[in-house]
Amino acid sequence: MSFKIYTKTGDKGETSLIGGTRVPKHHLRIESYGTVDELNSYIGLIRDQEIDLHYKEVLIEIQDRLFTIGSSLASDPEKSKMKIPDLKEEDVLLLEREMDKMDESLPEMKSFVLPGGHTTVSYCHIARCVCRRAERMTIHLSETSFVADLVIKYLNRLSDYLFVLSRKLSKDLNAAEIPWKPRM
């Protein structure tokens, strides 16, 4: 027996959460985990670049955590009895330690920097923006439905990590970091 990827159950604009609840595909819960999935794809794009193996390993770890977050967001908090993976405080601490390590070799920031300078750096900035959107959507969802606090905290820290990674990769790739000079 072969497994088919299509089920035809979503042809009328609804999908199922873990737990069986049917919701419209535009439901905030679907938008939240869909944006986390989009973020995960962009992180895969960064990982596919010619970057240090250590960053690739950290990015794989992050991608795994994003699947954990996606599982959490895809679950109906009222009905799901299914065991899903847990996010842990250690996951947030890993991001903080990695940022601290990268920061040691970076020049002090004196202004905002314009995204870009190298394709790989630009991918980091795109991922950072998608991460911020995922965070905003998840916070919005948390106003009406259960979302673990650690999910929001992780997404917040991850966007910071992606910014620091963009700066570190700018340095590693000898890309120009252009400061924003507001026109007054």
mmCIF file of the C-alpha atoms, coordinates in Angstrom:
data_MODEL
# 
_entry.id   MODEL 
# 
loop_
_atom_site.group_PDB 
_atom_site.id 
_atom_site.type_symbol 
_atom_site.label_atom_id 
_atom_site.label_alt_id 
_atom_site.label_comp_id 
_atom_site.label_asym_id 
_atom_site.label_entity_id 
_atom_site.label_seq_id 
_atom_site.pdbx_PDB_ins_code 
_atom_site.Cartn_x 
_atom_site.Cartn_y 
_atom_site.Cartn_z 
_atom_site.occupancy 
_atom_site.B_iso_or_equiv 
_atom_site.pdbx_formal_charge 
_atom_site.auth_seq_id 
_atom_site.auth_comp_id 
_atom_site.auth_asym_id 
_atom_site.auth_atom_id 
_atom_site.pdbx_PDB_model_num 
ATOM 1   C CA . MET A 1 1   ? 0.000   0.000  0.000  1.00 0.00 ? 1   MET A CA 1 
ATOM 2   C CA . SER A 1 2   ? 1.426   3.378  -0.950 1.00 0.00 ? 2   SER A CA 1 
ATOM 3   C CA . PHE A 1 3   ? 0.922   6.595  0.951  1.00 0.00 ? 3   PHE A CA 1 
ATOM 4   C CA . LYS A 1 4   ? -0.564  9.452  -1.079 1.00 0.00 ? 4   LYS A CA 1 
ATOM 5   C CA . ILE A 1 5   ? 0.326   13.028 -0.238 1.00 0.00 ? 5   ILE A CA 1 
ATOM 6   C CA . TYR A 1 6   ? -3.070  14.327 -1.297 1.00 0.00 ? 6   TYR A CA 1 
ATOM 7   C CA . THR A 1 7   ? -6.166  13.582 0.749  1.00 0.00 ? 7   THR A CA 1 
ATOM 8   C CA . LYS A 1 8   ? -8.720  15.866 -0.952 1.00 0.00 ? 8   LYS A CA 1 
ATOM 9   C CA . THR A 1 9   ? -10.105 16.742 2.516  1.00 0.00 ? 9   THR A CA 1 
ATOM 10  C CA . GLY A 1 10  ? -9.030  20.379 2.158  1.00 0.00 ? 10  GLY A CA 1 
ATOM 11  C CA . ASP A 1 11  ? -10.680 21.041 -1.192 1.00 0.00 ? 11  ASP A CA 1 
ATOM 12  C CA . LYS A 1 12  ? -13.394 23.155 0.394  1.00 0.00 ? 12  LYS A CA 1 
ATOM 13  C CA . GLY A 1 13  ? -11.009 25.492 2.239  1.00 0.00 ? 13  GLY A CA 1 
ATOM 14  C CA . GLU A 1 14  ? -10.780 23.721 5.598  1.00 0.00 ? 14  GLU A CA 1 
ATOM 15  C CA . THR A 1 15  ? -8.090  21.681 7.286  1.00 0.00 ? 15  THR A CA 1 
ATOM 16  C CA . SER A 1 16  ? -7.755  19.667 10.482 1.00 0.00 ? 16  SER A CA 1 
ATOM 17  C CA . LEU A 1 17  ? -5.771  20.562 13.552 1.00 0.00 ? 17  LEU A CA 1 
ATOM 18  C CA . ILE A 1 18  ? -4.057  17.853 15.585 1.00 0.00 ? 18  ILE A CA 1 
ATOM 19  C CA . GLY A 1 19  ? -7.026  16.661 17.647 1.00 0.00 ? 19  GLY A CA 1 
ATOM 20  C CA . GLY A 1 20  ? -9.390  16.593 14.660 1.00 0.00 ? 20  GLY A CA 1 
ATOM 21  C CA . THR A 1 21  ? -10.961 20.051 14.858 1.00 0.00 ? 21  THR A CA 1 
ATOM 22  C CA . ARG A 1 22  ? -11.752 21.382 11.360 1.00 0.00 ? 22  ARG A CA 1 
ATOM 23  C CA . VAL A 1 23  ? -10.915 25.054 10.810 1.00 0.00 ? 23  VAL A CA 1 
ATOM 24  C CA . PRO A 1 24  ? -10.767 27.355 7.779  1.00 0.00 ? 24  PRO A CA 1 
ATOM 25  C CA . LYS A 1 25  ? -7.347  27.432 6.117  1.00 0.00 ? 25  LYS A CA 1 
ATOM 26  C CA . HIS A 1 26  ? -7.152  31.161 6.897  1.00 0.00 ? 26  HIS A CA 1 
ATOM 27  C CA . HIS A 1 27  ? -7.576  30.513 10.671 1.00 0.00 ? 27  HIS A CA 1 
ATOM 28  C CA . LEU A 1 28  ? -4.990  32.364 12.744 1.00 0.00 ? 28  LEU A CA 1 
ATOM 29  C CA . ARG A 1 29  ? -3.633  29.062 14.078 1.00 0.00 ? 29  ARG A CA 1 
ATOM 30  C CA . ILE A 1 30  ? -3.008  27.876 10.486 1.00 0.00 ? 30  ILE A CA 1 
ATOM 31  C CA . GLU A 1 31  ? -1.464  31.229 9.542  1.00 0.00 ? 31  GLU A CA 1 
ATOM 32  C CA . SER A 1 32  ? 0.804   30.992 12.600 1.00 0.00 ? 32  SER A CA 1 
ATOM 33  C CA . TYR A 1 33  ? 2.197   27.536 11.935 1.00 0.00 ? 33  TYR A CA 1 
ATOM 34  C CA . GLY A 1 34  ? 2.256   28.189 8.182  1.00 0.00 ? 34  GLY A CA 1 
ATOM 35  C CA . THR A 1 35  ? 4.495   31.198 8.787  1.00 0.00 ? 35  THR A CA 1 
ATOM 36  C CA . VAL A 1 36  ? 6.737   29.097 11.044 1.00 0.00 ? 36  VAL A CA 1 
ATOM 37  C CA . ASP A 1 37  ? 6.959   26.585 8.165  1.00 0.00 ? 37  ASP A CA 1 
ATOM 38  C CA . GLU A 1 38  ? 7.875   29.406 5.758  1.00 0.00 ? 38  GLU A CA 1 
ATOM 39  C CA . LEU A 1 39  ? 10.564  30.529 8.205  1.00 0.00 ? 39  LEU A CA 1 
ATOM 40  C CA . ASN A 1 40  ? 11.897  26.974 8.398  1.00 0.00 ? 40  ASN A CA 1 
ATOM 41  C CA . SER A 1 41  ? 12.238  26.911 4.609  1.00 0.00 ? 41  SER A CA 1 
ATOM 42  C CA . TYR A 1 42  ? 14.213  30.166 4.592  1.00 0.00 ? 42  TYR A CA 1 
ATOM 43  C CA . ILE A 1 43  ? 16.484  28.807 7.306  1.00 0.00 ? 43  ILE A CA 1 
ATOM 44  C CA . GLY A 1 44  ? 17.064  25.793 5.064  1.00 0.00 ? 44  GLY A CA 1 
ATOM 45  C CA . LEU A 1 45  ? 18.092  28.225 2.320  1.00 0.00 ? 45  LEU A CA 1 
ATOM 46  C CA . ILE A 1 46  ? 20.641  29.861 4.655  1.00 0.00 ? 46  ILE A CA 1 
ATOM 47  C CA . ARG A 1 47  ? 21.917  26.415 5.646  1.00 0.00 ? 47  ARG A CA 1 
ATOM 48  C CA . ASP A 1 48  ? 22.430  25.560 1.960  1.00 0.00 ? 48  ASP A CA 1 
ATOM 49  C CA . GLN A 1 49  ? 24.902  28.435 1.544  1.00 0.00 ? 49  GLN A CA 1 
ATOM 50  C CA . GLU A 1 50  ? 28.683  28.190 1.783  1.00 0.00 ? 50  GLU A CA 1 
ATOM 51  C CA . ILE A 1 51  ? 28.918  28.958 5.494  1.00 0.00 ? 51  ILE A CA 1 
ATOM 52  C CA . ASP A 1 52  ? 30.841  27.534 8.433  1.00 0.00 ? 52  ASP A CA 1 
ATOM 53  C CA . LEU A 1 53  ? 29.808  23.999 9.413  1.00 0.00 ? 53  LEU A CA 1 
ATOM 54  C CA . HIS A 1 54  ? 29.070  25.136 12.986 1.00 0.00 ? 54  HIS A CA 1 
ATOM 55  C CA . TYR A 1 55  ? 26.386  27.559 11.748 1.00 0.00 ? 55  TYR A CA 1 
ATOM 56  C CA . LYS A 1 56  ? 24.888  24.787 9.605  1.00 0.00 ? 56  LYS A CA 1 
ATOM 57  C CA . GLU A 1 57  ? 24.676  22.529 12.675 1.00 0.00 ? 57  GLU A CA 1 
ATOM 58  C CA . VAL A 1 58  ? 22.993  25.257 14.733 1.00 0.00 ? 58  VAL A CA 1 
ATOM 59  C CA . LEU A 1 59  ? 20.564  25.942 11.882 1.00 0.00 ? 59  LEU A CA 1 
ATOM 60  C CA . ILE A 1 60  ? 19.620  22.239 11.742 1.00 0.00 ? 60  ILE A CA 1 
ATOM 61  C CA . GLU A 1 61  ? 18.929  22.404 15.485 1.00 0.00 ? 61  GLU A CA 1 
ATOM 62  C CA . ILE A 1 62  ? 16.776  25.517 14.918 1.00 0.00 ? 62  ILE A CA 1 
ATOM 63  C CA . GLN A 1 63  ? 14.880  23.799 12.100 1.00 0.00 ? 63  GLN A CA 1 
ATOM 64  C CA . ASP A 1 64  ? 14.116  20.906 14.438 1.00 0.00 ? 64  ASP A CA 1 
ATOM 65  C CA . ARG A 1 65  ? 12.811  23.348 17.074 1.00 0.00 ? 65  ARG A CA 1 
ATOM 66  C CA . LEU A 1 66  ? 10.646  25.045 14.444 1.00 0.00 ? 66  LEU A CA 1 
ATOM 67  C CA . PHE A 1 67  ? 9.019   21.682 13.683 1.00 0.00 ? 67  PHE A CA 1 
ATOM 68  C CA . THR A 1 68  ? 8.394   21.387 17.439 1.00 0.00 ? 68  THR A CA 1 
ATOM 69  C CA . ILE A 1 69  ? 6.786   24.846 17.438 1.00 0.00 ? 69  ILE A CA 1 
ATOM 70  C CA . GLY A 1 70  ? 4.755   23.964 14.350 1.00 0.00 ? 70  GLY A CA 1 
ATOM 71  C CA . SER A 1 71  ? 3.450   20.829 16.090 1.00 0.00 ? 71  SER A CA 1 
ATOM 72  C CA . SER A 1 72  ? 2.472   22.875 19.109 1.00 0.00 ? 72  SER A CA 1 
ATOM 73  C CA . LEU A 1 73  ? 0.680   25.487 17.013 1.00 0.00 ? 73  LEU A CA 1 
ATOM 74  C CA . ALA A 1 74  ? -1.046  22.820 14.886 1.00 0.00 ? 74  ALA A CA 1 
ATOM 75  C CA . SER A 1 75  ? -2.601  21.188 17.949 1.00 0.00 ? 75  SER A CA 1 
ATOM 76  C CA . ASP A 1 76  ? -6.076  22.019 19.147 1.00 0.00 ? 76  ASP A CA 1 
ATOM 77  C CA . PRO A 1 77  ? -5.372  22.986 22.769 1.00 0.00 ? 77  PRO A CA 1 
ATOM 78  C CA . GLU A 1 78  ? -8.895  21.873 23.756 1.00 0.00 ? 78  GLU A CA 1 
ATOM 79  C CA . LYS A 1 79  ? -9.050  18.478 22.041 1.00 0.00 ? 79  LYS A CA 1 
ATOM 80  C CA . SER A 1 80  ? -5.639  17.084 21.145 1.00 0.00 ? 80  SER A CA 1 
ATOM 81  C CA . LYS A 1 81  ? -4.486  14.185 23.282 1.00 0.00 ? 81  LYS A CA 1 
ATOM 82  C CA . MET A 1 82  ? -1.539  13.469 20.985 1.00 0.00 ? 82  MET A CA 1 
ATOM 83  C CA . LYS A 1 83  ? 1.934   13.697 22.544 1.00 0.00 ? 83  LYS A CA 1 
ATOM 84  C CA . ILE A 1 84  ? 3.982   16.314 20.737 1.00 0.00 ? 84  ILE A CA 1 
ATOM 85  C CA . PRO A 1 85  ? 7.618   17.339 21.237 1.00 0.00 ? 85  PRO A CA 1 
ATOM 86  C CA . ASP A 1 86  ? 8.368   19.976 23.867 1.00 0.00 ? 86  ASP A CA 1 
ATOM 87  C CA . LEU A 1 87  ? 10.297  23.190 23.565 1.00 0.00 ? 87  LEU A CA 1 
ATOM 88  C CA . LYS A 1 88  ? 12.669  23.737 26.483 1.00 0.00 ? 88  LYS A CA 1 
ATOM 89  C CA . GLU A 1 89  ? 14.266  26.793 28.090 1.00 0.00 ? 89  GLU A CA 1 
ATOM 90  C CA . GLU A 1 90  ? 17.614  25.288 27.005 1.00 0.00 ? 90  GLU A CA 1 
ATOM 91  C CA . ASP A 1 91  ? 16.564  25.912 23.378 1.00 0.00 ? 91  ASP A CA 1 
ATOM 92  C CA . VAL A 1 92  ? 16.352  29.654 24.083 1.00 0.00 ? 92  VAL A CA 1 
ATOM 93  C CA . LEU A 1 93  ? 19.652  29.562 25.997 1.00 0.00 ? 93  LEU A CA 1 
ATOM 94  C CA . LEU A 1 94  ? 21.368  27.942 22.998 1.00 0.00 ? 94  LEU A CA 1 
ATOM 95  C CA . LEU A 1 95  ? 20.370  30.914 20.837 1.00 0.00 ? 95  LEU A CA 1 
ATOM 96  C CA . GLU A 1 96  ? 21.609  33.360 23.480 1.00 0.00 ? 96  GLU A CA 1 
ATOM 97  C CA . ARG A 1 97  ? 24.960  31.569 23.827 1.00 0.00 ? 97  ARG A CA 1 
ATOM 98  C CA . GLU A 1 98  ? 25.419  31.502 20.063 1.00 0.00 ? 98  GLU A CA 1 
ATOM 99  C CA . MET A 1 99  ? 24.658  35.230 19.808 1.00 0.00 ? 99  MET A CA 1 
ATOM 100 C CA . ASP A 1 100 ? 27.098  36.033 22.615 1.00 0.00 ? 100 ASP A CA 1 
ATOM 101 C CA . LYS A 1 101 ? 29.812  34.005 20.858 1.00 0.00 ? 101 LYS A CA 1 
ATOM 102 C CA . MET A 1 102 ? 29.267  35.765 17.522 1.00 0.00 ? 102 MET A CA 1 
ATOM 103 C CA . ASP A 1 103 ? 29.042  39.193 19.172 1.00 0.00 ? 103 ASP A CA 1 
ATOM 104 C CA . GLU A 1 104 ? 32.564  38.814 20.597 1.00 0.00 ? 104 GLU A CA 1 
ATOM 105 C CA . SER A 1 105 ? 34.078  39.245 17.137 1.00 0.00 ? 105 SER A CA 1 
ATOM 106 C CA . LEU A 1 106 ? 31.710  41.888 15.767 1.00 0.00 ? 106 LEU A CA 1 
ATOM 107 C CA . PRO A 1 107 ? 32.190  45.648 15.816 1.00 0.00 ? 107 PRO A CA 1 
ATOM 108 C CA . GLU A 1 108 ? 29.821  47.564 18.053 1.00 0.00 ? 108 GLU A CA 1 
ATOM 109 C CA . MET A 1 109 ? 26.633  48.683 16.331 1.00 0.00 ? 109 MET A CA 1 
ATOM 110 C CA . LYS A 1 110 ? 26.278  52.428 16.186 1.00 0.00 ? 110 LYS A CA 1 
ATOM 111 C CA . SER A 1 111 ? 23.242  52.554 13.880 1.00 0.00 ? 111 SER A CA 1 
ATOM 112 C CA . PHE A 1 112 ? 20.784  50.369 12.029 1.00 0.00 ? 112 PHE A CA 1 
ATOM 113 C CA . VAL A 1 113 ? 22.290  48.560 9.038  1.00 0.00 ? 113 VAL A CA 1 
ATOM 114 C CA . LEU A 1 114 ? 20.720  48.195 5.630  1.00 0.00 ? 114 LEU A CA 1 
ATOM 115 C CA . PRO A 1 115 ? 19.833  44.572 4.847  1.00 0.00 ? 115 PRO A CA 1 
ATOM 116 C CA . GLY A 1 116 ? 22.085  43.105 2.165  1.00 0.00 ? 116 GLY A CA 1 
ATOM 117 C CA . GLY A 1 117 ? 25.712  43.105 1.152  1.00 0.00 ? 117 GLY A CA 1 
ATOM 118 C CA . HIS A 1 118 ? 25.799  39.440 0.123  1.00 0.00 ? 118 HIS A CA 1 
ATOM 119 C CA . THR A 1 119 ? 23.099  36.976 -0.954 1.00 0.00 ? 119 THR A CA 1 
ATOM 120 C CA . THR A 1 120 ? 23.649  34.828 2.152  1.00 0.00 ? 120 THR A CA 1 
ATOM 121 C CA . VAL A 1 121 ? 23.319  37.866 4.416  1.00 0.00 ? 121 VAL A CA 1 
ATOM 122 C CA . SER A 1 122 ? 20.135  38.889 2.600  1.00 0.00 ? 122 SER A CA 1 
ATOM 123 C CA . TYR A 1 123 ? 18.657  35.427 3.220  1.00 0.00 ? 123 TYR A CA 1 
ATOM 124 C CA . CYS A 1 124 ? 19.302  35.950 6.943  1.00 0.00 ? 124 CYS A CA 1 
ATOM 125 C CA . HIS A 1 125 ? 17.450  39.259 6.846  1.00 0.00 ? 125 HIS A CA 1 
ATOM 126 C CA . ILE A 1 126 ? 14.497  37.722 4.991  1.00 0.00 ? 126 ILE A CA 1 
ATOM 127 C CA . ALA A 1 127 ? 14.354  34.902 7.556  1.00 0.00 ? 127 ALA A CA 1 
ATOM 128 C CA . ARG A 1 128 ? 14.526  37.483 10.374 1.00 0.00 ? 128 ARG A CA 1 
ATOM 129 C CA . CYS A 1 129 ? 11.539  39.356 8.928  1.00 0.00 ? 129 CYS A CA 1 
ATOM 130 C CA . VAL A 1 130 ? 9.517   36.152 8.476  1.00 0.00 ? 130 VAL A CA 1 
ATOM 131 C CA . CYS A 1 131 ? 10.410  35.201 12.051 1.00 0.00 ? 131 CYS A CA 1 
ATOM 132 C CA . ARG A 1 132 ? 9.104   38.553 13.313 1.00 0.00 ? 132 ARG A CA 1 
ATOM 133 C CA . ARG A 1 133 ? 5.869   37.976 11.378 1.00 0.00 ? 133 ARG A CA 1 
ATOM 134 C CA . ALA A 1 134 ? 5.539   34.480 12.884 1.00 0.00 ? 134 ALA A CA 1 
ATOM 135 C CA . GLU A 1 135 ? 6.081   36.006 16.317 1.00 0.00 ? 135 GLU A CA 1 
ATOM 136 C CA . ARG A 1 136 ? 3.405   38.682 15.720 1.00 0.00 ? 136 ARG A CA 1 
ATOM 137 C CA . MET A 1 137 ? 0.892   36.123 14.480 1.00 0.00 ? 137 MET A CA 1 
ATOM 138 C CA . THR A 1 138 ? 1.602   33.786 17.378 1.00 0.00 ? 138 THR A CA 1 
ATOM 139 C CA . ILE A 1 139 ? 1.152   36.614 19.886 1.00 0.00 ? 139 ILE A CA 1 
ATOM 140 C CA . HIS A 1 140 ? -2.143  37.497 18.196 1.00 0.00 ? 140 HIS A CA 1 
ATOM 141 C CA . LEU A 1 141 ? -3.222  33.837 18.434 1.00 0.00 ? 141 LEU A CA 1 
ATOM 142 C CA . SER A 1 142 ? -2.273  33.782 22.129 1.00 0.00 ? 142 SER A CA 1 
ATOM 143 C CA . GLU A 1 143 ? -4.842  36.503 22.812 1.00 0.00 ? 143 GLU A CA 1 
ATOM 144 C CA . THR A 1 144 ? -7.700  34.076 22.101 1.00 0.00 ? 144 THR A CA 1 
ATOM 145 C CA . SER A 1 145 ? -6.194  30.593 22.385 1.00 0.00 ? 145 SER A CA 1 
ATOM 146 C CA . PHE A 1 146 ? -3.499  28.798 24.334 1.00 0.00 ? 146 PHE A CA 1 
ATOM 147 C CA . VAL A 1 147 ? 0.071   29.238 23.060 1.00 0.00 ? 147 VAL A CA 1 
ATOM 148 C CA . ALA A 1 148 ? 2.975   28.189 25.262 1.00 0.00 ? 148 ALA A CA 1 
ATOM 149 C CA . ASP A 1 149 ? 4.924   31.248 26.466 1.00 0.00 ? 149 ASP A CA 1 
ATOM 150 C CA . LEU A 1 150 ? 8.160   29.527 25.456 1.00 0.00 ? 150 LEU A CA 1 
ATOM 151 C CA . VAL A 1 151 ? 7.041   29.480 21.793 1.00 0.00 ? 151 VAL A CA 1 
ATOM 152 C CA . ILE A 1 152 ? 6.766   33.275 21.738 1.00 0.00 ? 152 ILE A CA 1 
ATOM 153 C CA . LYS A 1 153 ? 10.023  33.677 23.664 1.00 0.00 ? 153 LYS A CA 1 
ATOM 154 C CA . TYR A 1 154 ? 11.865  31.336 21.261 1.00 0.00 ? 154 TYR A CA 1 
ATOM 155 C CA . LEU A 1 155 ? 10.593  33.160 18.161 1.00 0.00 ? 155 LEU A CA 1 
ATOM 156 C CA . ASN A 1 156 ? 11.606  36.488 19.704 1.00 0.00 ? 156 ASN A CA 1 
ATOM 157 C CA . ARG A 1 157 ? 15.115  35.247 20.444 1.00 0.00 ? 157 ARG A CA 1 
ATOM 158 C CA . LEU A 1 158 ? 15.401  33.544 17.057 1.00 0.00 ? 158 LEU A CA 1 
ATOM 159 C CA . SER A 1 159 ? 14.812  36.803 15.200 1.00 0.00 ? 159 SER A CA 1 
ATOM 160 C CA . ASP A 1 160 ? 17.630  38.353 17.256 1.00 0.00 ? 160 ASP A CA 1 
ATOM 161 C CA . TYR A 1 161 ? 19.839  35.344 16.462 1.00 0.00 ? 161 TYR A CA 1 
ATOM 162 C CA . LEU A 1 162 ? 19.156  35.727 12.730 1.00 0.00 ? 162 LEU A CA 1 
ATOM 163 C CA . PHE A 1 163 ? 20.147  39.401 12.889 1.00 0.00 ? 163 PHE A CA 1 
ATOM 164 C CA . VAL A 1 164 ? 23.406  38.632 14.699 1.00 0.00 ? 164 VAL A CA 1 
ATOM 165 C CA . LEU A 1 165 ? 24.062  35.780 12.245 1.00 0.00 ? 165 LEU A CA 1 
ATOM 166 C CA . SER A 1 166 ? 23.571  38.217 9.355  1.00 0.00 ? 166 SER A CA 1 
ATOM 167 C CA . ARG A 1 167 ? 26.208  40.513 10.870 1.00 0.00 ? 167 ARG A CA 1 
ATOM 168 C CA . LYS A 1 168 ? 28.614  37.622 11.540 1.00 0.00 ? 168 LYS A CA 1 
ATOM 169 C CA . LEU A 1 169 ? 28.205  36.286 8.011  1.00 0.00 ? 169 LEU A CA 1 
ATOM 170 C CA . SER A 1 170 ? 28.771  39.814 6.655  1.00 0.00 ? 170 SER A CA 1 
ATOM 171 C CA . LYS A 1 171 ? 32.096  39.779 8.472  1.00 0.00 ? 171 LYS A CA 1 
ATOM 172 C CA . ASP A 1 172 ? 32.972  36.191 7.440  1.00 0.00 ? 172 ASP A CA 1 
ATOM 173 C CA . LEU A 1 173 ? 32.104  36.886 3.793  1.00 0.00 ? 173 LEU A CA 1 
ATOM 174 C CA . ASN A 1 174 ? 33.834  40.298 3.728  1.00 0.00 ? 174 ASN A CA 1 
ATOM 175 C CA . ALA A 1 175 ? 30.539  41.940 2.784  1.00 0.00 ? 175 ALA A CA 1 
ATOM 176 C CA . ALA A 1 176 ? 30.001  45.632 3.335  1.00 0.00 ? 176 ALA A CA 1 
ATOM 177 C CA . GLU A 1 177 ? 27.728  46.446 6.274  1.00 0.00 ? 177 GLU A CA 1 
ATOM 178 C CA . ILE A 1 178 ? 26.111  49.722 5.269  1.00 0.00 ? 178 ILE A CA 1 
ATOM 179 C CA . PRO A 1 179 ? 24.833  51.852 8.156  1.00 0.00 ? 179 PRO A CA 1 
ATOM 180 C CA . TRP A 1 180 ? 21.491  53.580 7.746  1.00 0.00 ? 180 TRP A CA 1 
ATOM 181 C CA . LYS A 1 181 ? 21.958  57.330 7.698  1.00 0.00 ? 181 LYS A CA 1 
ATOM 182 C CA . PRO A 1 182 ? 18.563  58.942 8.127  1.00 0.00 ? 182 PRO A CA 1 
ATOM 183 C CA . ARG A 1 183 ? 17.965  61.929 5.864  1.00 0.00 ? 183 ARG A CA 1 
ATOM 184 C CA . MET A 1 184 ? 17.076  64.890 8.033  1.00 0.00 ? 184 MET A CA 1 
# 
